């Protein structure tokens, strides 16, 4: 076993054991009809959160506003000190555009930038699911399903990617997601916490992302942490506005 693979396995065990409830003493196999997952259904979703990004060399605190039209587009605005907008972005199935107000430039790319940057392939619908605490993949008979303590575990394999979801048996909500790509050794864990009522459903008021990746020819892991603490969440059928005007004097960069 190479050092990279050992590091990923160790980190997976470490991140999985952050809460003792996720390490039960016994598990039993269950069938697909033995449980349900309560997912968030919406047409338009608007959120406001305190956002923190942290790695070995950088710490960013900001306010993040997002608006989602399900299966169509994700709009976001990042504001830093004194409420100044630092960036605004629009993500669709075909394009990602970011207005960088700090450097007065516009960055245009395709969704492939997610795979190129994070070394894992996620489509638009899966990105939506991660942001809302829904399942990335539909449950099928071929999945490995088990009951462990107060949780249901869903293990799925999609090509080179293995995913694990831990679902609270009382609330039917996903509380932890683990994604691992066997080829790139990319690891992503997402903890969903502090659930709050959103109408008749529950929405995770806190999202904790931890990603582990590797640079080429290096066995030293690159660890990034992203936290969302949601202050406002609104689900509506009324169309939202997605203001996105690109300043004519900004330099456009295609990457």
ChimeraX commands (.cxc) that place a marker at each C-alpha (Angstrom):
marker #1 position 0.00,0.00,0.00 radius 0.5
marker #1 position 1.47,3.35,-1.03 radius 0.5
marker #1 position 1.73,6.28,1.37 radius 0.5
marker #1 position -1.01,8.24,-0.39 radius 0.5
marker #1 position -3.52,5.43,-0.04 radius 0.5
marker #1 position -2.60,4.88,3.61 radius 0.5
marker #1 position -3.01,8.59,4.35 radius 0.5
marker #1 position -6.46,8.66,2.77 radius 0.5
marker #1 position -7.63,5.59,4.69 radius 0.5
marker #1 position -6.33,7.05,7.96 radius 0.5
marker #1 position -8.00,10.40,7.32 radius 0.5
marker #1 position -11.26,8.69,6.36 radius 0.5
marker #1 position -11.29,6.81,9.66 radius 0.5
marker #1 position -10.38,9.96,11.56 radius 0.5
marker #1 position -13.05,12.10,9.92 radius 0.5
marker #1 position -15.65,9.38,10.22 radius 0.5
marker #1 position -15.07,9.05,13.95 radius 0.5
marker #1 position -15.44,12.73,14.81 radius 0.5
marker #1 position -18.81,11.85,16.34 radius 0.5
marker #1 position -19.05,8.70,18.39 radius 0.5
marker #1 position -22.56,8.01,17.08 radius 0.5
marker #1 position -21.01,7.17,13.74 radius 0.5
marker #1 position -18.99,4.29,15.20 radius 0.5
marker #1 position -21.59,1.81,16.45 radius 0.5
marker #1 position -20.69,-1.57,17.89 radius 0.5
marker #1 position -23.04,-3.62,15.73 radius 0.5
marker #1 position -24.50,-3.39,12.24 radius 0.5
marker #1 position -27.14,-5.34,10.41 radius 0.5
marker #1 position -27.99,-5.52,6.72 radius 0.5
marker #1 position -31.27,-3.91,5.70 radius 0.5
marker #1 position -33.37,-3.77,2.54 radius 0.5
marker #1 position -34.19,-0.76,0.39 radius 0.5
marker #1 position -37.77,-0.60,1.73 radius 0.5
marker #1 position -36.70,-0.63,5.39 radius 0.5
marker #1 position -36.06,3.12,5.61 radius 0.5
marker #1 position -36.66,6.47,3.93 radius 0.5
marker #1 position -34.48,9.53,3.37 radius 0.5
marker #1 position -36.18,12.89,3.88 radius 0.5
marker #1 position -34.85,15.05,1.07 radius 0.5
marker #1 position -35.54,18.73,0.43 radius 0.5
marker #1 position -37.86,19.43,-2.47 radius 0.5
marker #1 position -38.02,22.97,-3.80 radius 0.5
marker #1 position -38.43,25.06,-6.92 radius 0.5
marker #1 position -36.48,28.09,-5.70 radius 0.5
marker #1 position -34.19,28.24,-2.65 radius 0.5
marker #1 position -32.62,31.36,-1.15 radius 0.5
marker #1 position -30.02,31.29,1.65 radius 0.5
marker #1 position -27.75,33.62,3.61 radius 0.5
marker #1 position -24.84,32.22,5.60 radius 0.5
marker #1 position -21.60,33.02,7.35 radius 0.5
marker #1 position -18.89,31.41,5.27 radius 0.5
marker #1 position -15.37,30.37,6.26 radius 0.5
marker #1 position -12.67,28.90,4.06 radius 0.5
marker #1 position -9.47,27.65,5.65 radius 0.5
marker #1 position -6.36,25.83,4.54 radius 0.5
marker #1 position -2.74,25.74,5.64 radius 0.5
marker #1 position -1.98,29.18,4.22 radius 0.5
marker #1 position -5.26,31.04,4.11 radius 0.5
marker #1 position -8.29,32.00,6.20 radius 0.5
marker #1 position -11.29,33.75,4.64 radius 0.5
marker #1 position -14.41,34.86,6.50 radius 0.5
marker #1 position -17.32,36.23,4.51 radius 0.5
marker #1 position -21.07,36.41,4.10 radius 0.5
marker #1 position -22.47,34.21,1.36 radius 0.5
marker #1 position -25.84,34.70,-0.31 radius 0.5
marker #1 position -27.10,31.99,-2.64 radius 0.5
marker #1 position -30.15,31.52,-4.83 radius 0.5
marker #1 position -30.98,28.27,-6.58 radius 0.5
marker #1 position -33.49,27.49,-9.28 radius 0.5
marker #1 position -33.66,23.72,-9.08 radius 0.5
marker #1 position -31.97,21.87,-11.94 radius 0.5
marker #1 position -31.22,25.15,-13.74 radius 0.5
marker #1 position -28.87,27.58,-12.01 radius 0.5
marker #1 position -27.04,28.52,-8.83 radius 0.5
marker #1 position -26.32,32.20,-8.13 radius 0.5
marker #1 position -24.05,33.40,-5.33 radius 0.5
marker #1 position -22.65,36.62,-3.89 radius 0.5
marker #1 position -19.67,36.82,-1.54 radius 0.5
marker #1 position -19.38,39.85,0.74 radius 0.5
marker #1 position -16.42,40.61,2.99 radius 0.5
marker #1 position -15.74,43.34,5.56 radius 0.5
marker #1 position -18.16,46.30,5.62 radius 0.5
marker #1 position -20.53,44.39,3.33 radius 0.5
marker #1 position -18.40,44.96,0.22 radius 0.5
marker #1 position -19.12,42.42,-2.53 radius 0.5
marker #1 position -15.90,40.63,-3.47 radius 0.5
marker #1 position -17.35,38.21,-6.01 radius 0.5
marker #1 position -20.57,37.17,-7.70 radius 0.5
marker #1 position -21.09,33.94,-9.58 radius 0.5
marker #1 position -23.55,32.04,-11.74 radius 0.5
marker #1 position -23.40,28.29,-12.24 radius 0.5
marker #1 position -25.44,26.43,-14.85 radius 0.5
marker #1 position -25.18,22.97,-16.37 radius 0.5
marker #1 position -22.99,24.35,-19.16 radius 0.5
marker #1 position -21.02,27.24,-17.68 radius 0.5
marker #1 position -19.50,28.77,-14.57 radius 0.5
marker #1 position -19.02,32.55,-14.58 radius 0.5
marker #1 position -17.50,34.51,-11.69 radius 0.5
marker #1 position -17.30,38.29,-11.47 radius 0.5
marker #1 position -14.15,39.06,-9.47 radius 0.5
marker #1 position -14.69,42.60,-8.22 radius 0.5
marker #1 position -11.40,42.70,-6.32 radius 0.5
marker #1 position -9.28,42.18,-9.44 radius 0.5
marker #1 position -11.84,43.63,-11.86 radius 0.5
marker #1 position -12.02,40.54,-13.99 radius 0.5
marker #1 position -14.51,37.92,-15.13 radius 0.5
marker #1 position -13.63,34.24,-15.01 radius 0.5
marker #1 position -15.45,31.93,-17.39 radius 0.5
marker #1 position -15.20,28.16,-17.40 radius 0.5
marker #1 position -17.15,24.96,-17.87 radius 0.5
marker #1 position -18.27,22.65,-15.06 radius 0.5
marker #1 position -15.17,20.58,-15.83 radius 0.5
marker #1 position -13.25,23.06,-13.67 radius 0.5
marker #1 position -14.74,21.32,-10.62 radius 0.5
marker #1 position -13.19,18.02,-11.67 radius 0.5
marker #1 position -9.90,19.66,-12.67 radius 0.5
marker #1 position -9.64,21.56,-9.38 radius 0.5
marker #1 position -10.96,19.03,-6.88 radius 0.5
marker #1 position -10.10,15.82,-8.77 radius 0.5
marker #1 position -13.63,14.46,-8.58 radius 0.5
marker #1 position -16.44,14.54,-11.13 radius 0.5
marker #1 position -19.71,16.12,-9.99 radius 0.5
marker #1 position -22.55,17.17,-12.26 radius 0.5
marker #1 position -24.86,20.11,-11.66 radius 0.5
marker #1 position -27.57,18.10,-9.89 radius 0.5
marker #1 position -25.00,16.53,-7.54 radius 0.5
marker #1 position -23.62,19.96,-6.68 radius 0.5
marker #1 position -27.16,21.05,-5.80 radius 0.5
marker #1 position -27.56,17.95,-3.63 radius 0.5
marker #1 position -24.37,18.63,-1.68 radius 0.5
marker #1 position -25.49,22.20,-0.99 radius 0.5
marker #1 position -28.90,21.11,0.31 radius 0.5
marker #1 position -28.05,17.85,2.12 radius 0.5
marker #1 position -29.80,15.58,-0.37 radius 0.5
marker #1 position -28.48,12.24,-1.65 radius 0.5
marker #1 position -26.08,12.44,-4.59 radius 0.5
marker #1 position -27.27,9.16,-6.09 radius 0.5
marker #1 position -30.63,7.39,-6.11 radius 0.5
marker #1 position -30.73,4.31,-3.89 radius 0.5
marker #1 position -30.75,1.02,-5.78 radius 0.5
marker #1 position -30.82,-2.70,-4.98 radius 0.5
marker #1 position -27.11,-2.96,-5.73 radius 0.5
marker #1 position -26.17,-0.59,-2.89 radius 0.5
marker #1 position -24.81,-1.83,0.42 radius 0.5
marker #1 position -27.38,-0.85,3.05 radius 0.5
marker #1 position -26.96,-1.36,6.79 radius 0.5
marker #1 position -28.41,-0.28,10.11 radius 0.5
marker #1 position -25.81,0.88,12.64 radius 0.5
marker #1 position -26.94,2.17,16.00 radius 0.5
marker #1 position -29.14,5.21,15.42 radius 0.5
marker #1 position -28.11,5.47,11.77 radius 0.5
marker #1 position -28.67,3.90,8.38 radius 0.5
marker #1 position -25.56,3.63,6.23 radius 0.5
marker #1 position -25.79,3.77,2.44 radius 0.5
marker #1 position -22.65,2.68,0.56 radius 0.5
marker #1 position -22.68,3.23,-3.20 radius 0.5
marker #1 position -20.11,2.73,-5.95 radius 0.5
marker #1 position -20.30,4.79,-9.12 radius 0.5
marker #1 position -17.32,4.06,-11.36 radius 0.5
marker #1 position -14.20,5.00,-9.43 radius 0.5
marker #1 position -16.16,6.91,-6.77 radius 0.5
marker #1 position -17.36,5.38,-3.52 radius 0.5
marker #1 position -19.90,7.31,-1.47 radius 0.5
marker #1 position -21.19,6.76,2.04 radius 0.5
marker #1 position -24.23,8.47,3.51 radius 0.5
marker #1 position -25.13,8.27,7.18 radius 0.5
marker #1 position -28.84,8.87,7.72 radius 0.5
marker #1 position -30.35,9.53,11.15 radius 0.5
marker #1 position -32.98,6.84,11.71 radius 0.5
marker #1 position -35.18,9.22,13.75 radius 0.5
marker #1 position -35.17,12.28,11.48 radius 0.5
marker #1 position -34.47,10.47,8.17 radius 0.5
marker #1 position -31.96,13.23,7.35 radius 0.5
marker #1 position -28.48,12.76,5.90 radius 0.5
marker #1 position -26.00,13.83,8.58 radius 0.5
marker #1 position -22.74,12.82,6.93 radius 0.5
marker #1 position -21.48,12.29,3.39 radius 0.5
marker #1 position -18.13,10.73,2.50 radius 0.5
marker #1 position -16.90,10.69,-1.11 radius 0.5
marker #1 position -13.70,8.96,-2.20 radius 0.5
marker #1 position -12.21,8.61,-5.69 radius 0.5
marker #1 position -10.03,5.51,-5.92 radius 0.5
marker #1 position -8.06,6.86,-8.89 radius 0.5
marker #1 position -7.21,10.38,-7.70 radius 0.5
marker #1 position -7.32,9.59,-3.94 radius 0.5
marker #1 position -9.56,12.62,-3.50 radius 0.5
marker #1 position -11.57,12.55,-0.27 radius 0.5
marker #1 position -14.51,14.77,0.64 radius 0.5
marker #1 position -16.51,14.65,3.86 radius 0.5
marker #1 position -19.56,16.78,4.57 radius 0.5
marker #1 position -21.20,17.02,7.99 radius 0.5
marker #1 position -24.75,18.36,8.17 radius 0.5
marker #1 position -25.65,19.74,11.59 radius 0.5
marker #1 position -27.97,22.03,13.53 radius 0.5
marker #1 position -31.16,21.09,11.67 radius 0.5
marker #1 position -33.92,23.69,11.72 radius 0.5
marker #1 position -37.53,23.64,10.51 radius 0.5
marker #1 position -38.10,24.84,6.96 radius 0.5
marker #1 position -41.84,24.56,6.66 radius 0.5
marker #1 position -42.66,20.91,7.33 radius 0.5
marker #1 position -39.11,19.69,6.65 radius 0.5
marker #1 position -35.70,20.07,8.28 radius 0.5
marker #1 position -32.78,21.94,6.75 radius 0.5
marker #1 position -29.18,21.59,8.02 radius 0.5
marker #1 position -28.25,24.96,9.47 radius 0.5
marker #1 position -24.56,24.13,9.39 radius 0.5
marker #1 position -22.50,22.45,6.66 radius 0.5
marker #1 position -18.89,21.42,7.36 radius 0.5
marker #1 position -16.80,20.45,4.32 radius 0.5
marker #1 position -13.36,18.85,4.54 radius 0.5
marker #1 position -11.49,17.95,1.35 radius 0.5
marker #1 position -8.24,16.04,1.07 radius 0.5
marker #1 position -6.33,16.00,-2.21 radius 0.5
marker #1 position -2.79,15.54,-3.47 radius 0.5
marker #1 position -0.56,17.48,-5.81 radius 0.5
marker #1 position 1.18,15.49,-8.51 radius 0.5
marker #1 position 4.21,13.53,-7.27 radius 0.5
marker #1 position 3.48,14.38,-3.65 radius 0.5
marker #1 position 2.31,12.22,-0.76 radius 0.5
marker #1 position 1.57,15.22,1.46 radius 0.5
marker #1 position -2.19,15.82,1.71 radius 0.5
marker #1 position -3.67,19.22,0.88 radius 0.5
marker #1 position -6.53,19.81,3.32 radius 0.5
marker #1 position -9.21,22.44,2.83 radius 0.5
marker #1 position -12.04,23.25,5.24 radius 0.5
marker #1 position -15.22,25.12,4.31 radius 0.5
marker #1 position -17.96,25.94,6.83 radius 0.5
marker #1 position -21.43,27.34,6.18 radius 0.5
marker #1 position -23.51,28.64,9.08 radius 0.5
marker #1 position -26.93,29.48,7.69 radius 0.5
marker #1 position -28.78,32.49,9.10 radius 0.5
marker #1 position -31.65,32.62,6.61 radius 0.5
marker #1 position -33.18,29.92,4.40 radius 0.5
marker #1 position -36.30,30.37,2.28 radius 0.5
marker #1 position -38.01,27.85,0.03 radius 0.5
marker #1 position -40.53,29.25,-2.44 radius 0.5
marker #1 position -42.39,28.63,-5.68 radius 0.5
marker #1 position -42.20,32.33,-6.52 radius 0.5
marker #1 position -39.45,33.06,-9.08 radius 0.5
marker #1 position -36.34,34.68,-7.64 radius 0.5
marker #1 position -34.18,37.30,-9.31 radius 0.5
marker #1 position -30.65,36.35,-10.36 radius 0.5
marker #1 position -28.95,39.71,-11.02 radius 0.5
marker #1 position -25.80,39.22,-13.04 radius 0.5
marker #1 position -24.49,42.16,-15.04 radius 0.5
marker #1 position -20.89,41.94,-16.21 radius 0.5
marker #1 position -19.06,45.32,-16.15 radius 0.5
marker #1 position -17.88,46.21,-19.66 radius 0.5
marker #1 position -14.43,47.29,-18.45 radius 0.5
marker #1 position -13.62,43.99,-16.71 radius 0.5
marker #1 position -11.07,41.67,-18.31 radius 0.5
marker #1 position -12.55,38.31,-19.31 radius 0.5
marker #1 position -10.47,35.19,-18.65 radius 0.5
marker #1 position -11.47,31.82,-20.05 radius 0.5
marker #1 position -10.00,28.92,-18.09 radius 0.5
marker link #1:1,2 radius 0.2
marker link #1:2,3 radius 0.2
marker link #1:3,4 radius 0.2
marker link #1:4,5 radius 0.2
marker link #1:5,6 radius 0.2
marker link #1:6,7 radius 0.2
marker link #1:7,8 radius 0.2
marker link #1:8,9 radius 0.2
marker link #1:9,10 radius 0.2
marker link #1:10,11 radius 0.2
marker link #1:11,12 radius 0.2
marker link #1:12,13 radius 0.2
marker link #1:13,14 radius 0.2
marker link #1:14,15 radius 0.2
marker link #1:15,16 radius 0.2
marker link #1:16,17 radius 0.2
marker link #1:17,18 radius 0.2
marker link #1:18,19 radius 0.2
marker link #1:19,20 radius 0.2
marker link #1:20,21 radius 0.2
marker link #1:21,22 radius 0.2
marker link #1:22,23 radius 0.2
marker link #1:23,24 radius 0.2
marker link #1:24,25 radius 0.2
marker link #1:25,26 radius 0.2
marker link #1:26,27 radius 0.2
marker link #1:27,28 radius 0.2
marker link #1:28,29 radius 0.2
marker link #1:29,30 radius 0.2
marker link #1:30,31 radius 0.2
marker link #1:31,32 radius 0.2
marker link #1:32,33 radius 0.2
marker link #1:33,34 radius 0.2
marker link #1:34,35 radius 0.2
marker link #1:35,36 radius 0.2
marker link #1:36,37 radius 0.2
marker link #1:37,38 radius 0.2
marker link #1:38,39 radius 0.2
marker link #1:39,40 radius 0.2
marker link #1:40,41 radius 0.2
marker link #1:41,42 radius 0.2
marker link #1:42,43 radius 0.2
marker link #1:43,44 radius 0.2
marker link #1:44,45 radius 0.2
marker link #1:45,46 radius 0.2
marker link #1:46,47 radius 0.2
marker link #1:47,48 radius 0.2
marker link #1:48,49 radius 0.2
marker link #1:49,50 radius 0.2
marker link #1:50,51 radius 0.2
marker link #1:51,52 radius 0.2
marker link #1:52,53 radius 0.2
marker link #1:53,54 radius 0.2
marker link #1:54,55 radius 0.2
marker link #1:55,56 radius 0.2
marker link #1:56,57 radius 0.2
marker link #1:57,58 radius 0.2
marker link #1:58,59 radius 0.2
marker link #1:59,60 radius 0.2
marker link #1:60,61 radius 0.2
marker link #1:61,62 radius 0.2
marker link #1:62,63 radius 0.2
marker link #1:63,64 radius 0.2
marker link #1:64,65 radius 0.2
marker link #1:65,66 radius 0.2
marker link #1:66,67 radius 0.2
marker link #1:67,68 radius 0.2
marker link #1:68,69 radius 0.2
marker link #1:69,70 radius 0.2
marker link #1:70,71 radius 0.2
marker link #1:71,72 radius 0.2
marker link #1:72,73 radius 0.2
marker link #1:73,74 radius 0.2
marker link #1:74,75 radius 0.2
marker link #1:75,76 radius 0.2
marker link #1:76,77 radius 0.2
marker link #1:77,78 radius 0.2
marker link #1:78,79 radius 0.2
marker link #1:79,80 radius 0.2
marker link #1:80,81 radius 0.2
marker link #1:81,82 radius 0.2
marker link #1:82,83 radius 0.2
marker link #1:83,84 radius 0.2
marker link #1:84,85 radius 0.2
marker link #1:85,86 radius 0.2
marker link #1:86,87 radius 0.2
marker link #1:87,88 radius 0.2
marker link #1:88,89 radius 0.2
marker link #1:89,90 radius 0.2
marker link #1:90,91 radius 0.2
marker link #1:91,92 radius 0.2
marker link #1:92,93 radius 0.2
marker link #1:93,94 radius 0.2
marker link #1:94,95 radius 0.2
marker link #1:95,96 radius 0.2
marker link #1:96,97 radius 0.2
marker link #1:97,98 radius 0.2
marker link #1:98,99 radius 0.2
marker link #1:99,100 radius 0.2
marker link #1:100,101 radius 0.2
marker link #1:101,102 radius 0.2
marker link #1:102,103 radius 0.2
marker link #1:103,104 radius 0.2
marker link #1:104,105 radius 0.2
marker link #1:105,106 radius 0.2
marker link #1:106,107 radius 0.2
marker link #1:107,108 radius 0.2
marker link #1:108,109 radius 0.2
marker link #1:109,110 radius 0.2
marker link #1:110,111 radius 0.2
marker link #1:111,112 radius 0.2
marker link #1:112,113 radius 0.2
marker link #1:113,114 radius 0.2
marker link #1:114,115 radius 0.2
marker link #1:115,116 radius 0.2
marker link #1:116,117 radius 0.2
marker link #1:117,118 radius 0.2
marker link #1:118,119 radius 0.2
marker link #1:119,120 radius 0.2
marker link #1:120,121 radius 0.2
marker link #1:121,122 radius 0.2
marker link #1:122,123 radius 0.2
marker link #1:123,124 radius 0.2
marker link #1:124,125 radius 0.2
marker link #1:125,126 radius 0.2
marker link #1:126,127 radius 0.2
marker link #1:127,128 radius 0.2
marker link #1:128,129 radius 0.2
marker link #1:129,130 radius 0.2
marker link #1:130,131 radius 0.2
marker link #1:131,132 radius 0.2
marker link #1:132,133 radius 0.2
marker link #1:133,134 radius 0.2
marker link #1:134,135 radius 0.2
marker link #1:135,136 radius 0.2
marker link #1:136,137 radius 0.2
marker link #1:137,138 radius 0.2
marker link #1:138,139 radius 0.2
marker link #1:139,140 radius 0.2
marker link #1:140,141 radius 0.2
marker link #1:141,142 radius 0.2
marker link #1:142,143 radius 0.2
marker link #1:143,144 radius 0.2
marker link #1:144,145 radius 0.2
marker link #1:145,146 radius 0.2
marker link #1:146,147 radius 0.2
marker link #1:147,148 radius 0.2
marker link #1:148,149 radius 0.2
marker link #1:149,150 radius 0.2
marker link #1:150,151 radius 0.2
marker link #1:151,152 radius 0.2
marker link #1:152,153 radius 0.2
marker link #1:153,154 radius 0.2
marker link #1:154,155 radius 0.2
marker link #1:155,156 radius 0.2
marker link #1:156,157 radius 0.2
marker link #1:157,158 radius 0.2
marker link #1:158,159 radius 0.2
marker link #1:159,160 radius 0.2
marker link #1:160,161 radius 0.2
marker link #1:161,162 radius 0.2
marker link #1:162,163 radius 0.2
marker link #1:163,164 radius 0.2
marker link #1:164,165 radius 0.2
marker link #1:165,166 radius 0.2
marker link #1:166,167 radius 0.2
marker link #1:167,168 radius 0.2
marker link #1:168,169 radius 0.2
marker link #1:169,170 radius 0.2
marker link #1:170,171 radius 0.2
marker link #1:171,172 radius 0.2
marker link #1:172,173 radius 0.2
marker link #1:173,174 radius 0.2
marker link #1:174,175 radius 0.2
marker link #1:175,176 radius 0.2
marker link #1:176,177 radius 0.2
marker link #1:177,178 radius 0.2
marker link #1:178,179 radius 0.2
marker link #1:179,180 radius 0.2
marker link #1:180,181 radius 0.2
marker link #1:181,182 radius 0.2
marker link #1:182,183 radius 0.2
marker link #1:183,184 radius 0.2
marker link #1:184,185 radius 0.2
marker link #1:185,186 radius 0.2
marker link #1:186,187 radius 0.2
marker link #1:187,188 radius 0.2
marker link #1:188,189 radius 0.2
marker link #1:189,190 radius 0.2
marker link #1:190,191 radius 0.2
marker link #1:191,192 radius 0.2
marker link #1:192,193 radius 0.2
marker link #1:193,194 radius 0.2
marker link #1:194,195 radius 0.2
marker link #1:195,196 radius 0.2
marker link #1:196,197 radius 0.2
marker link #1:197,198 radius 0.2
marker link #1:198,199 radius 0.2
marker link #1:199,200 radius 0.2
marker link #1:200,201 radius 0.2
marker link #1:201,202 radius 0.2
marker link #1:202,203 radius 0.2
marker link #1:203,204 radius 0.2
marker link #1:204,205 radius 0.2
marker link #1:205,206 radius 0.2
marker link #1:206,207 radius 0.2
marker link #1:207,208 radius 0.2
marker link #1:208,209 radius 0.2
marker link #1:209,210 radius 0.2
marker link #1:210,211 radius 0.2
marker link #1:211,212 radius 0.2
marker link #1:212,213 radius 0.2
marker link #1:213,214 radius 0.2
marker link #1:214,215 radius 0.2
marker link #1:215,216 radius 0.2
marker link #1:216,217 radius 0.2
marker link #1:217,218 radius 0.2
marker link #1:218,219 radius 0.2
marker link #1:219,220 radius 0.2
marker link #1:220,221 radius 0.2
marker link #1:221,222 radius 0.2
marker link #1:222,223 radius 0.2
marker link #1:223,224 radius 0.2
marker link #1:224,225 radius 0.2
marker link #1:225,226 radius 0.2
marker link #1:226,227 radius 0.2
marker link #1:227,228 radius 0.2
marker link #1:228,229 radius 0.2
marker link #1:229,230 radius 0.2
marker link #1:230,231 radius 0.2
marker link #1:231,232 radius 0.2
marker link #1:232,233 radius 0.2
marker link #1:233,234 radius 0.2
marker link #1:234,235 radius 0.2
marker link #1:235,236 radius 0.2
marker link #1:236,237 radius 0.2
marker link #1:237,238 radius 0.2
marker link #1:238,239 radius 0.2
marker link #1:239,240 radius 0.2
marker link #1:240,241 radius 0.2
marker link #1:241,242 radius 0.2
marker link #1:242,243 radius 0.2
marker link #1:243,244 radius 0.2
marker link #1:244,245 radius 0.2
marker link #1:245,246 radius 0.2
marker link #1:246,247 radius 0.2
marker link #1:247,248 radius 0.2
marker link #1:248,249 radius 0.2
marker link #1:249,250 radius 0.2
marker link #1:250,251 radius 0.2
marker link #1:251,252 radius 0.2
marker link #1:252,253 radius 0.2
marker link #1:253,254 radius 0.2
marker link #1:254,255 radius 0.2
view
